[in-house]
Amino acid sequence: MNWRKLLLPFSLVWWIITGTRNTMYSAGILPSKKFNKPIIVIGNLSVGGTGKSPHVMHVLDILRNFYSVASLSRGYGRRTKGFRVANYDSTASEMGDEPMQFFNRFKNRIIVAVGEDRVQSIKELFKLFRLDAVVLDDAFQHRKLKSDMNIVLTDYSHRYTKDYLLPAGNLRESRRNAKRAQIIIVTKCPDDLSEEEKKQIRKELKPTPKQHIFFSRVKYADQLEHREFPISLEKSRHMNVLSITGIASPQPFIDYLKANFNQVRELNFPDHYVFKEDDVRDIVTAFNQIEGEKIILTTEKDYMRLRHEYSIVDNLYYLPISIEIDKEEEFNHLIFSYVQSFRSGN
């Protein structure tokens, strides 16, 4: 028996609180700010682990060659407050690991910003930069902001249709609120997902006539990145790996490493974990216990928090990921059409 189901009475209280809040926003009793520029919101109903970061980067990558675009995150786990814009001197402790992951990937080809107050931060972005669009990371529940392009993610293995509200489950709000989204993406799908199973999942999700459903899968890079000496995946398969993870759902990453490297030893930490001196010493000890040719391998997000730990950085690599979306042309068309509609006087 799942002991968390014993907490269902408390989930009822959470349902009343979140339901009342959403009703007040939908009815206009609580105000929502709408901008005259395209705002793309990417989020989920659950508390995490759906793969938001690679999907945010995917949308940014679609837009960056055609428009001036910014990403805006809350900057979870940072030690600073207020609105900030990333630069080459920024760190994960100042910006948060996910924003630094975006900056590490795109550099100055986009603007990367953080701010707890999303509405005020968007105003700051439009004041400072000539932007065509802003992509918001994890802001689906931020009802003070109104967007006509909401993208909701749900993990293939943990779909919101099979989950419960907090604290009995992992949902931040009721499943029915997925209807606020224009796009739903089922993430982390297996490579061999059949059209028949997609059909069954679409039926399970019960989209409205105006909603679009897509399926995405994780794609790992063919090169391990390093501060100076990257190496191809093919040339590193014989190595022994110390895997370091501090993400919500590390198992797919670990499974991939075990399938592609000689031996893998794991050190797993909580999501957004702030590594301390004792943790780094434990990493060094574990690494020294591994024999043969070896490396420390982590995720791109974790690398943002570990890259200044000089006792391990020479041996520290990360494996970038991207996503592939089925019906890619249709997805791209929806994103481009939304942004372009504002230039046409939406």
KAWO-V975258 format. One record per pair of residues at least 6 apart in sequence whose C-alpha atoms are under 7 Angstrom apart, sorted by the first residue. I is the first residue (numbers start at 1). J is the second residue. D is the distance in whole Angstrom. If there is no record, write none. Layout:
i = {I & I}
j = {J & J}
d = {D & D}
This chain:
i = {4 & 4 & 5 & 6 & 7 & 7 & 8 & 10 & 11 & 11 & 11 & 11 & 14 & 15 & 15 & 18 & 24 & 25 & 25 & 31 & 32 & 32 & 32 & 32 & 33 & 33 & 33 & 34 & 34 & 34 & 37 & 37 & 37 & 38 & 38 & 38 & 38 & 39 & 39 & 39 & 39 & 39 & 40 & 40 & 40 & 40 & 40 & 40 & 41 & 41 & 41 & 41 & 41 & 41 & 41 & 41 & 41 & 42 & 42 & 42 & 42 & 42 & 42 & 42 & 42 & 42 & 43 & 43 & 43 & 43 & 43 & 43 & 43 & 43 & 44 & 44 & 44 & 44 & 45 & 45 & 45 & 45 & 46 & 46 & 46 & 47 & 47 & 47 & 48 & 49 & 49 & 50 & 50 & 50 & 50 & 51 & 53 & 54 & 54 & 55 & 56 & 57 & 63 & 64 & 64 & 67 & 68 & 68 & 68 & 68 & 69 & 69 & 69 & 69 & 69 & 69 & 70 & 70 & 70 & 70 & 70 & 70 & 71 & 71 & 71 & 71 & 71 & 71 & 72 & 72 & 72 & 72 & 72 & 72 & 72 & 73 & 73 & 73 & 73 & 73 & 73 & 74 & 74 & 74 & 75 & 75 & 75 & 75 & 75 & 76 & 77 & 77 & 78 & 78 & 78 & 78 & 78 & 79 & 79 & 80 & 82 & 82 & 83 & 83 & 83 & 84 & 84 & 84 & 85 & 85 & 85 & 86 & 86 & 91 & 92 & 92 & 92 & 95 & 97 & 97 & 97 & 98 & 99 & 100 & 101 & 101 & 101 & 103 & 115 & 119 & 133 & 149 & 150 & 150 & 150 & 151 & 151 & 151 & 151 & 152 & 152 & 152 & 152 & 152 & 153 & 153 & 153 & 153 & 154 & 154 & 154 & 154 & 155 & 155 & 155 & 156 & 156 & 156 & 156 & 160 & 161 & 161 & 163 & 163 & 163 & 164 & 164 & 165 & 165 & 165 & 165 & 166 & 179 & 182 & 182 & 182 & 183 & 183 & 183 & 184 & 184 & 184 & 185 & 185 & 185 & 185 & 186 & 186 & 186 & 187 & 187 & 187 & 188 & 188 & 188 & 189 & 189 & 189 & 190 & 191 & 214 & 214 & 215 & 215 & 216 & 216 & 216 & 216 & 217 & 217 & 217 & 218 & 218 & 218 & 218 & 219 & 219 & 219 & 219 & 220 & 220 & 220 & 221 & 221 & 221 & 222 & 222 & 223 & 223 & 223 & 223 & 224 & 224 & 224 & 224 & 224 & 224 & 224 & 225 & 225 & 225 & 225 & 226 & 226 & 226 & 237 & 237 & 237 & 238 & 238 & 239 & 239 & 239 & 239 & 240 & 240 & 240 & 240 & 240 & 240 & 240 & 240 & 241 & 241 & 241 & 241 & 241 & 241 & 241 & 242 & 242 & 242 & 242 & 242 & 242 & 242 & 243 & 243 & 243 & 243 & 243 & 243 & 243 & 244 & 244 & 244 & 244 & 244 & 245 & 245 & 245 & 245 & 245 & 245 & 246 & 246 & 246 & 246 & 246 & 246 & 246 & 247 & 247 & 247 & 248 & 248 & 257 & 258 & 284 & 295 & 295 & 296 & 296 & 296 & 297 & 297 & 297 & 298 & 298 & 298 & 299 & 299 & 299 & 300 & 300 & 300 & 303 & 307}
j = {168 & 169 & 168 & 168 & 167 & 168 & 168 & 167 & 165 & 166 & 167 & 168 & 166 & 173 & 174 & 173 & 30 & 31 & 143 & 144 & 143 & 144 & 145 & 146 & 144 & 145 & 146 & 145 & 146 & 147 & 132 & 133 & 342 & 133 & 134 & 339 & 342 & 133 & 134 & 135 & 147 & 149 & 134 & 135 & 136 & 147 & 149 & 150 & 135 & 136 & 137 & 139 & 140 & 147 & 149 & 150 & 151 & 56 & 136 & 137 & 138 & 139 & 140 & 150 & 151 & 152 & 52 & 137 & 138 & 139 & 140 & 151 & 152 & 153 & 140 & 152 & 153 & 154 & 160 & 171 & 172 & 173 & 170 & 171 & 172 & 170 & 171 & 172 & 248 & 248 & 249 & 153 & 154 & 155 & 187 & 187 & 98 & 322 & 323 & 323 & 137 & 102 & 69 & 109 & 110 & 132 & 110 & 131 & 132 & 133 & 110 & 111 & 131 & 132 & 133 & 134 & 110 & 111 & 112 & 133 & 134 & 135 & 111 & 112 & 113 & 134 & 135 & 136 & 112 & 113 & 114 & 134 & 135 & 136 & 137 & 99 & 113 & 114 & 115 & 136 & 137 & 114 & 115 & 116 & 95 & 96 & 99 & 114 & 115 & 96 & 96 & 272 & 92 & 93 & 94 & 95 & 96 & 93 & 94 & 94 & 115 & 116 & 114 & 115 & 121 & 113 & 114 & 115 & 112 & 113 & 114 & 112 & 113 & 100 & 100 & 304 & 305 & 114 & 301 & 304 & 305 & 301 & 112 & 304 & 300 & 301 & 304 & 112 & 121 & 145 & 339 & 182 & 181 & 182 & 183 & 181 & 182 & 183 & 184 & 178 & 181 & 183 & 184 & 185 & 184 & 185 & 186 & 187 & 160 & 185 & 186 & 187 & 186 & 187 & 188 & 186 & 187 & 188 & 189 & 175 & 175 & 205 & 169 & 170 & 171 & 170 & 171 & 171 & 172 & 173 & 174 & 172 & 208 & 210 & 211 & 212 & 211 & 212 & 213 & 212 & 213 & 214 & 213 & 214 & 215 & 216 & 214 & 215 & 216 & 215 & 216 & 217 & 216 & 217 & 218 & 215 & 216 & 217 & 217 & 217 & 325 & 326 & 325 & 326 & 323 & 324 & 325 & 326 & 323 & 324 & 325 & 321 & 322 & 323 & 324 & 321 & 322 & 323 & 324 & 320 & 321 & 322 & 319 & 320 & 321 & 232 & 233 & 230 & 231 & 232 & 233 & 230 & 231 & 232 & 233 & 317 & 318 & 319 & 231 & 317 & 318 & 319 & 316 & 317 & 318 & 260 & 261 & 262 & 261 & 262 & 261 & 262 & 293 & 294 & 261 & 262 & 263 & 264 & 292 & 293 & 294 & 295 & 263 & 264 & 265 & 294 & 295 & 296 & 297 & 264 & 265 & 266 & 287 & 295 & 296 & 297 & 264 & 265 & 266 & 267 & 296 & 297 & 298 & 266 & 267 & 268 & 297 & 298 & 267 & 268 & 269 & 298 & 299 & 302 & 268 & 269 & 270 & 271 & 272 & 273 & 302 & 270 & 271 & 272 & 270 & 271 & 264 & 264 & 312 & 315 & 316 & 315 & 316 & 317 & 316 & 317 & 318 & 317 & 318 & 319 & 318 & 319 & 320 & 318 & 319 & 320 & 318 & 313}
d = {5 & 7 & 5 & 7 & 6 & 5 & 5 & 7 & 5 & 5 & 6 & 6 & 7 & 7 & 7 & 6 & 6 & 6 & 7 & 6 & 6 & 4 & 5 & 5 & 6 & 5 & 6 & 6 & 5 & 7 & 7 & 6 & 6 & 5 & 7 & 6 & 7 & 6 & 5 & 6 & 6 & 7 & 6 & 5 & 6 & 7 & 5 & 6 & 6 & 5 & 7 & 6 & 6 & 7 & 6 & 5 & 6 & 7 & 6 & 5 & 6 & 6 & 7 & 6 & 5 & 6 & 7 & 6 & 4 & 6 & 5 & 6 & 5 & 6 & 7 & 5 & 5 & 6 & 7 & 5 & 6 & 6 & 5 & 4 & 5 & 6 & 6 & 6 & 7 & 5 & 5 & 6 & 6 & 5 & 7 & 7 & 7 & 6 & 6 & 7 & 7 & 7 & 7 & 7 & 7 & 6 & 7 & 5 & 5 & 7 & 6 & 7 & 6 & 6 & 5 & 6 & 6 & 4 & 6 & 7 & 5 & 6 & 6 & 5 & 6 & 6 & 5 & 6 & 6 & 5 & 5 & 7 & 6 & 5 & 6 & 7 & 7 & 5 & 6 & 6 & 5 & 5 & 5 & 5 & 5 & 5 & 7 & 5 & 7 & 5 & 6 & 6 & 7 & 5 & 5 & 6 & 5 & 5 & 6 & 6 & 5 & 6 & 6 & 4 & 6 & 6 & 5 & 7 & 6 & 4 & 7 & 5 & 6 & 7 & 6 & 6 & 6 & 7 & 6 & 6 & 6 & 6 & 6 & 6 & 7 & 6 & 6 & 6 & 6 & 6 & 7 & 6 & 5 & 5 & 6 & 6 & 6 & 5 & 6 & 7 & 6 & 6 & 5 & 6 & 6 & 5 & 6 & 6 & 6 & 6 & 5 & 6 & 6 & 5 & 6 & 6 & 6 & 6 & 6 & 6 & 7 & 7 & 6 & 7 & 7 & 6 & 6 & 4 & 6 & 6 & 7 & 6 & 7 & 7 & 5 & 6 & 6 & 5 & 6 & 6 & 5 & 6 & 6 & 5 & 5 & 7 & 6 & 5 & 6 & 6 & 5 & 6 & 6 & 5 & 6 & 7 & 6 & 5 & 7 & 7 & 7 & 6 & 6 & 6 & 6 & 5 & 4 & 6 & 6 & 5 & 7 & 7 & 6 & 5 & 7 & 6 & 5 & 5 & 7 & 6 & 5 & 6 & 6 & 6 & 6 & 6 & 5 & 7 & 6 & 4 & 5 & 6 & 5 & 6 & 6 & 6 & 6 & 5 & 7 & 5 & 5 & 6 & 7 & 5 & 7 & 6 & 5 & 6 & 6 & 5 & 6 & 6 & 5 & 5 & 7 & 5 & 5 & 6 & 7 & 6 & 5 & 7 & 6 & 5 & 6 & 6 & 5 & 6 & 6 & 6 & 5 & 6 & 6 & 6 & 5 & 6 & 7 & 6 & 5 & 6 & 6 & 5 & 6 & 6 & 5 & 6 & 6 & 5 & 7 & 5 & 6 & 6 & 7 & 6 & 6 & 5 & 5 & 5 & 6 & 6 & 6 & 6 & 4 & 6 & 7 & 5 & 7 & 6 & 7 & 5 & 7 & 6 & 5 & 6 & 6 & 5 & 5 & 6 & 5 & 7 & 5 & 6 & 7 & 5 & 6 & 6 & 6 & 6}
